[in-house]
């Protein structure tokens, strides 16, 4: 396998966009969440494209796959935190549905990418 150019991967680009949207969202959370939910959501969001880019440097598909799996794990974790945020009424239903659709799309892309790399 040749190394992947992560910047042209749609899943990486969508991950970067999610990071931007996440930061905009969490800026409006209550101050007491700064070191709790905000910090955790920011780390998870950044982890999604970061793991894709780090994994793209690996010379073997099986190594790249592990980083993509880590990215997928962060995507599921971020989705859970989005649900918590919605349940705490830190965002409205429209924001929630829009962001949930975006994270679900990223999860699907990552899953297909992982499956296509094989074992």
N, C-alpha and C positions, 0 to 999 in steps of 0.2 A: 504494500500500500504506500502511496505517496502521502505526504503530509497534506492536510486540508488547510485551505486559506479560510480561516474562521470568519473573516470580515464579509465574505460573500455568501455565507450560509444564512438562509432566511431565518432559521430558528435562532441564530445568534443575534441577528438584527432585531427580531421580535423581542428577544430577551432584553436587549439594550433599551428598546422602547418601553418595556415593562418597568425597567429600573427608573426611567424618567417619570413615568406615571405614578409609580410607587412613592417616589420622593415628594411629588406634588401632593399626593393624597395624605401622606403621613405628616406633612407640615401642619396640617389642620387638626391633628389629634390633640387631646388634652396634654398639658405639660407633664402630668404625672406618668404618662405612658412613654416619655422620652427614652428612658433606660430599660423599658420593658418591651412592649409590643412594637413600638416604632423601631427600636434598635434591631429587634429580631426580624421584622419585615424587611428592613433595609439590607441586612446581611443575607437573607434568603434571596431577595430579588437580585442582588449583585452576584450571588453565587451561581445563578442560572447561566448567564453568559460567560462568567469567569471560568467555570468548569469546562464549557464548550471550547473556549480559546486555549486553555491549558491542555486539554486532551488532544487538541488538533496538532500539538507539537510532537506527539508520540509517533514512533515509526511503525507500530503494530496496531492493527485494528482492535485486538483484544484489550490493549491498554487504553486506547481511545474510548472504547465502549464503557470502561469503568468510569471514566470522567463524565460521559453522557448519562450514565446511571446516577451518578452523584447529582448532576444537574436536574435530572428528573425528580429525584428525591427532594431537592430544594423547591422545585415547582409545586409538588404536592404539599410540602410544608407551608409554602407561601399561600396556597389556596386555603389551607386550614386557618391561617392567621387572618386572611381576608374574611372568612366566615365569622370568626370571633369579632373582628372589627365591625362587621355589619350587625351582628347580634348586640353589640354594645352601642349601636347607633352612631358610629363615627363616620358613616357614609350612608347615602340614601340608596334606595332600591335600584335606581337607574345606574348609578356608579357601580354598585355591586355587580349587577348583571353584566355590564360592559367589561369590567375587569375579570369576572369569572369566565366569560367567554374567551377572553384573551389568554388566560392561563390554561384553560382547557385545550385551546389550539396549540399552545407551546407544548403541553404534555403529549398531545397526539403526534406532533412533529418529532419530538424526542423519542417517543416509543417506536415510531416507524424507522427513524434513523438507527436506533439500537438494533432493531430487528434486521435491517438491511446489512448491518455489519457482520451478522452471523456470529459464530462461536470462535 
